[in-house]
Structures are given as C-alpha cells and as structure tokens.
Amino acid sequence: MDQKGTGDFTTIQEAVNSAKSYPAKRITIFIKDGTYYEKVKVHAWNTQISFIGESREKTILTYDDYFGKINLGRNSTFYTPTLLVDGNDFFAKNITIKNTSGPVGQAVAVSVNANRVQFSNCSFLGNQDTLYTSGEGNKNYFKDCYIEGTTDFIFGDATALFENCTIHSKSDSYATAASTQSGIAYGYVFKNCKLTADEKVTKAYLGRPWRPFAKTVYISCEIGKHILPEGWSAWSKSDTTTSCFYAEYKCTGEGYQPQKRVSWSYQLKDAEAKKYTIENILDSDIPNATKKWYLKTN
C-alpha cells in the first residue's frame, strides 16, 4: 500500500478492513515510506496480520489523540492509541508509530490487547503512556525497538519481553508501570536493553507498580545515570512492596547501583536468572497453541 496511490490502498486502515477475517494463512500488508496520519485498529478478527514497513525511519503512522481531547470520562486513556491491536498473532517490522499530542497527559501511541504479538525494529514515540500492553495471559515480544516517553510510558498487565531495545526517558519520572495479575509467572522482562534519557533527566525510576502484583525485571541491561540509586518507586502504595516483584541481574552502567536499591527489590541469583529464557517467558500456556511464535521474521 502507498498513500501516493501506487499500491492497492492509500490508508493502512483500508488495507486492514479489506483483509479476510480469521485467515488460514498470514496476510502481509507492505507499507511504503510516507507519513500516515490516521488511527488504525487491527480488529479481533484480523488475526495473523503483518505490517511490514519500507523503512523504520520513513514509514510513519501518527495521530494526536490524548485524554483531554477524547473526554470520555476516567478511562479516556484507552481511547487514545494511534495503533490499537486486538487481533492475535500480529507482527510489525520497520515502522515508527507516534502519538504527537505532546506533554498533555495520557496519550497512547500503541495499545496491544492481543496474544502472540511481535514488534521488530520499530519505534514508539510519545510522552505519557506511550505503549500499553494489556490482557491477562497475553504475551508480547519487542525486539530491536526504540521506546520513548515521560511517565509510565510502558504500562499494562500482559507478559512482555523487551530484547535489545532502547528505553528512553524524556522526563524525571517512571519508565514502567506494570499491572501484572496475581499468579502470572512473568510481567515485564527487559534483556540486553539500553536505558537512556534526555540530558535534563536526572531523577528517573525503573518502574512503579500500577497494581499490587506488578512484575518487572531487568537482565544484562545498560542503565544510564538518569536512574536514581533507589531504582524503584512504590507509587505511594506501601502495601504493594510485599506483593510486587522488581528485580535486576548483572546490569551495567552508572545507573546500576544494586547496593542502594530499595529494600523490597531483588538482585537475582544465577539459578533464578536462568529461568528467564525466551521459551519460559513467551511460550503459550494454552495446550496445542503455537510454540516458538516469537521466531517469526516477517
């Protein structure tokens, strides 16, 4: 597809709407370079869809909804995404997705409410609440991606593995706000990621618990000096410190100060860290479901 009219469609949503529901085989939508100003929804029946951009830098999906603009009550945040993915087995590669509303409060760039969803070599640009991953039991994989924001810019209750990603803080605030459900083995796991920040940022946190059983773990990550020595915040919810699980393992960088972390966080032991394999984190818990889905490349 191409907004200039040289493809089958001129908008991404047109291409999605024309796709067969619950297809037997994967449907690939190739998106040529261009800036696509539209809100896009991949519906629940749009399973096995792939978005393949021509280039990460020049294939751009953008919109500018935010909490106050939507004005639909206390849950307005969840109506703001530029891209909403409800269809299982979605795959995206070489695309930049933006919410360009600016520092005006909650404004989601990408909302994922689906299982076995993978983003590879993509950028997520926004401020507060840039990336929302939701759905109890859902599993998502972000590989070689760039994610930026201000407050709680990666948040939600899905299990998500972030591998070789850059997590960039634009303000003195919180990088993550997991809301992992009780009994779920893995929440947010960051492996071999790099935590960076704007020059003005000097007092940021690795995360805070949106709900009591939040789980967030950083493994072999390079943590910038913008992360405070205490590392984690309880979000004025002292009861969560006994139920959440926040941990690190063999990280590096000026912001990695394990001896100064809050007392209720953890430094994983070698035997514990070995459990954080991609198979353990992302393989489906559903009998006969697709295994190794995260090995997809297109």
Disulfide bonds with the S-S distance in Angstrom:
none
